[in-house]
Amino acid sequence: MKILVIHTRYLEKGGEDSLVDLEIDLLRQEHEVELLEFQNESGWRGLIQFLISIWNPGAGHKVRKKILDFRPDLVHIHNWHFAAGPVVFHAAAKEGVPIVATLHNYRILCPSASLFHNETLFYESLTNGFPWKAVRKKTYRNSILLSFWLSLILYFHRIIGTWNLVHSYLVPSASMLPFFEKVSWKFPMHKVTVKPNFTEPASTSPKEKTNFLYVGRFSAEKGISSLLDAFITAKQPLLIVGDGPLKSLITDASSKYDWIRYAGSLNKQMVYDELSAASALIVPSIWQEPFGMVIIESFAHGTPVIAANIGAPAHLIQHKFNGLLFEPGNATSLAEAIQQWNKLSITEKNQMSANALRTYKEHYTPQKNLQELTRIYQSCM
């Protein structure tokens, strides 16, 4: 099968960019794959890209030319915002090629893309025609003008039927489905399939599991405040890995409390080493996280996860089977979950560890993902 992947790279490479690269490498094991990528720019170049993204004729021309040259059986679109723009859907449809699109976030529902703003959940865009509240609250880059323009782009393409050109939408977790079902403009739910992400098997040997571990971005939606409050109270060993705007909270806590250690940013292999050595991974997110790569990476290393009962983690984790769930944003609830974990016997912890690895092998291996992707592609053709 010949597959054309279209993706717009972010200014700074993030998880979505890495996932696209992983998926392309996976698909090339059995299919002929080419990538057409666009690159978001900063400064005035980025502003021009953003302004013309409502209908970017240059991007449309590139897509049509690539399709005519490569003659793909199918086009798989990932991020279109903002260097390419939604015109890529029209360009592919004009050439009569089936379109698959992965929804890595909530962008086409709300300019926030996260349903989270100012440290709280934000659902107002789901039940209104034009997302004026999102504009007034400056949900995109804290700017009324930029929020308005992105809202207009989304609304315009909703009105002209752009989102109906897709043959199959993929979402990484069933936790996303209710929000697409809620929108007042009737998203084509019959085209949506849950196709989770995947990760490679553990590349490190099992280690003695000691401290708790947090790996991720230091930002409000990740629940950093409740994480620190819980461990300051629990006085349990916690290793923190990552970076982000709330880094000062991490460094302050690690300097005051000797059971909280900050390791900085680590490369992928070093993160895997820490996952292998952790007693449990902590995921305290307070937003509707679409997935959670670090969760399935933890499972791959046989490490259970203690996570907030919200978003994708609530679907990835079976309470008391491969981890524990606690109330999101509630430091007391997290502290109680830590205490509950510590009260488990060695046998119970080992069983939960085995269940975590079993969960990975049954659902999140590269082989499972390739089979599912191929099945979805064939159904579109």
Disulfide bonds with the S-S distance in Angstrom:
none
